[in-house]
Amino acid sequence: MTNKLLEFINLHNGEEDKRKVLENVTSNISFRGSNLWILACAIVVASVGLNVNSTAVIIGAMLISPLMGPIVGAGFALGTYNYQLLKKSFKNLLIATLVSLFVSAAYFFISPFKEMQSELLARTSPNIYDVLIAFFGGLVGVIAITRVEKGNPIPGVAIATALMPPLCTAGYGLAVGNYHYFFGAFYLYTINCFFICIATFFIIKILKYDPVKTVNARHEKQIRYGISVMILIMIVPSSYLAYNLYYEKKYSLDVEQFIANEFLSKGYTVIHKETVFNAKPKKIELGFLTKKFNDDEIAELNNKLHEYGILNTELIIKQDVIDIKREILKEIGKQNKNLSEKDLMINKLNQELAEYKFDNLNIINEIQILFPDMKEVSIGKHMINKDNDSLITQTILVYKSNKKTARADELKLKLWLQEKLGNESVEIIRYN
């Protein structure tokens, strides 16, 4: 039974001749002539797709991209201690990366549309899922390459491992001068390269490809030691990176659960939320629509963080209205960095309208209580031409009364309004 199971999952079934596989891998490494043109065109297509937020176009660009070649070649070289192949793979990967960055940056620089679309934004912050996709996508890719029947996996691997979009996003970051986007996207691209390479290395070891032999035994030993060190250099940081991304994702989920259980389930409306993961201690900043917390409640909530596995973290609740408004406006500003002229004009007109609009109904209600004889009270701000060479803004109150209001009452109302509005220029007008 065990033998049948092992035979069932045996990777050697349907395996292509190892020499043919190595020849095929080596031929796909080089970026000269047509390969370089195909890469440049694929980069332009991917950049257009990211620019217009078209997932279909981005997928098409990934299908025609030859970027996987040198990465798989590096994995083969590590698995077979082939120093020459490793050097050639790294050299061509560097060429492909620089060409891709140059072409995408040039496209976004000349493109009139530079708004940050969701497809671009999705490639600026890698997470644990990107590691899993790159690793298992790389496994599928190298398994397909080593088969006699290549089948359907190769196009799917090109889409899943997503090497093109982060490179194009890095080019976008260079073109618009946003280095946060550049480093975030290039970081994602590096993760994909590392884990595809490591996945290839593992499969080559499982399939027992023969190490490269050299005439000089001493030189061969040096190469083996050098490549072994490089494997460690790749695997150890990659494992640490994967753990950090996993921990960050778990931390975010714990924070969401904490907020849901302690606030949302109790009917509190959260209008500001920010998690600062890289601070020491980490910080969770929250702002609420109406709910106010005293110091004892905040201390108790900080203690509850441990119950959710949220360690080394400080909960900060912003309760000052001005602070909350500032944070909300800052968040809106991040999402709307490129306001059009129309938006700016509307904003300016709203500000000008606010200078003349009077919508304080409480004052009108108070006037009718304090001065019951005054009916149909109306208040507004008016621009008045004074002395033909200056304009002043004056608050004017108009009212109707069947009885003649005493001058003392009007003066009293005027002084009361000036105190309420903080405005010295108030005029009272009565009509029958």
ABEGO torsion letter per residue (X at the ends): XAAAAAAAABAABGBBBAAAAAAAAAAAABBBEAAAAAAAAAAAAAAAAAAAGBAAAAAAAAAABAAAAAAAAAAAAAAAGBAAAAAAAAAAAAAAAAAAAAAAAAAAAABABABBBAAAAAAABBBAAAAAAAAAAAAAAAAAAABABAEAAAAAAAAAAGAAAAAAAAAAAAAAGBAAAAAAAAAAAAAAAAAAAAAAAAAAAAAGBBBBBBABAAAAAAAAAAAAAAAAAAAAAAAAAAAAAAAAAAAAAAAAAAAAAAAAAAGBBBABBBBBAABOBBBBBBBBAABBBBAAAAAAAAAAAAAAGBBGBBBBBBABAAAAAAAAAAAAAAABABBBAAAAAAAAAAAAAAAABBABAAAAAAAAAABAABBGBBBBBBBBBBGGABBBBBBBBBBBBABBBBAAAAAAAAAAAAAAAGBABBBBBBBX
